[in-house]
Amino acid sequence: MGDRPEVELFFDVVCPYAWIAAERLMRMEAAGELVIRWRPMLLGGVLRAVGQADRPMDAMAPAKVAHIQADLDRQASALGLSIRYPPDHPRRTVNAMRALVAVDPARLPDLARVLWRAYWTEGAQIAHQDVLERLIAPFGLTWDDVEGARDGLFANTTEAVDRGVFGAPGMFAGGRLFWGSDRVIAVRHALGLPLPPLEPTGPLEVFHDFSSPYSYLGTVPLLGRPDVTLRPMLLGALFQTLGTPVVPIASFGEARRAWTLRDVEQQAEMRGLPFRFSPVFPLRSVLPLRVALQEPAATGPIYAATWADGLDTGHPDVLREVLDSAGLAGLDLVAGADDPAVKARLRENTERAVSVGVPGAPSYLHALGLFWGQDRLPLIAELEGLQA
């Protein structure tokens, strides 16, 4: 093993994102960058322990579900994986996960791949004993081995919850918890490993709102590029149209909410951006959005004032001072926010966001499609590279 850092991977084969994360981590392990400590757990048990539904997408708006599924396809295609949702997902994986606890640790990665492929590519009913027995037999496992791993799986699942895991994949690296296949790049950063390109090179249409800290992280690095078109939009109005919570973090369970606050800080650190969570949250962003429509050069100063300095940029006096300090005409820009033409442009941007399927902020319209989240910028860059 040498001095390679360890990454703990809490996973369940019922989760396709855990497969994507595992594939990325295994490729890093093969390159000698890290060592994976595999931690099979029961995702359903974790979700019940933290008060989350077993099928979180059931509560999502149809447009958001469609986007998430398209995004999963893109993540899989970047790795050469084929993922198809079974019509009866989620299927029971408790015995499959017990098999992963029971198997020789040296062969666990291979069995995990077999089970993921069976579930997500071949559509196999791995909840059925005869199907699972056929899959695990080449690994020297019997049904008695599966039954004997009950306590081990329960212990892993309990430990995951105790350590703050609330979903899959849960990864621990450098003493930090990372959640989701899109956080493998953050794992690289936490371990001091070289990072891939964080931004794409192709033209982008950027839908953003100052009220979102992730918009700050995903918009500021793109400012000044001539091939980037900024589309300030009203995120709250978008959410109301889609039928999703206006303040999403308020709907999260305690563990996920705590992780999200840490995650924004970690993402800012990775991008080298100063950050403090605004004490004025949620921010009333209508005024700063209208100002940015009049003067795009105000975008950077407003984001910095809101998410680095913690100022209430929704207040006219505060916003005027921020604009003046940036060498902009604060008085005129704040007054201009009442112009009916400016108000109409903000409505038009929001309507365009709805029409193209934007599910949140920031979102990016690229030649390769619509992408949601600042963490999709590296994915767009990766997909650009694969097409080059």
C-alpha angles and dihedrals in degrees: 000000000000116000096328112138120244126237118195112214117199106192149153123204088228086077118075091195089060088056092052092048092047092051091052092047092047090054089051089049091051088052090055095248100120147348122244120222103200116218113184111202137167108255093197090057091051093049092050091048092054094041098251127137120257088231105040093173090064088076095048128099113259092244091055092048091051091051093048092051092049089049091052089053090053093048090050094046091054087063098038093251127142113216124180123175111236110232090237097047126181098053121184111270100170094112093042089054091047087054089054090052091049100045124098103274090231090061098039096097091053093048091047090054091049091052095045091049092047092051102037106028106026098032092228118172095238089171087072113091096223092051094047093045089055091051097047099041094084087058093058095254128139131191089259088060090053092050090047093058096065095105094044093054092045090051092050092049093048091049091050092055092044090054095051102264110150102167145002136317098029113180128187117201129158090358093303133112118232123186128200139022089271091063096066087094088055088052088056090053093047090053094047093246122149114274126226119232109303096202133042122238100220127092116285137193105210121205108195145156127201090226092073121078089202088056087057091053094044101042107040095062089057098050117121096026112130091213093057119091114197118217110187107200139174105257094189092054090048091052091048090052092049093044095239128131112285090220103035096186089061089064094053124103118251095262094049093045091053091047092049092056090051092043094058089053091049092048091050091049091051091053094043093241123141112241143181123165106252114252085212101071130188091030119214095233103174094100098047090045091055090048091052090051089057095042118019089189087071091066097084097045092047093050092047093048091049103041104023101035099028095231125158098243089173088074112088096222093048092046093050090054092048091051094046091050088054091054094255130128098261098175094050095044094050090047090047090058088081092059108119090222091057091048090050092052091054090051090048092052091050092048090049089052090054093046095053093045102255108174099186147331133330100025128166130209108206135164086261093056141268118326127189125207136029087258089067093067092083089047091054089050090050093050090048088055092050090053095047 
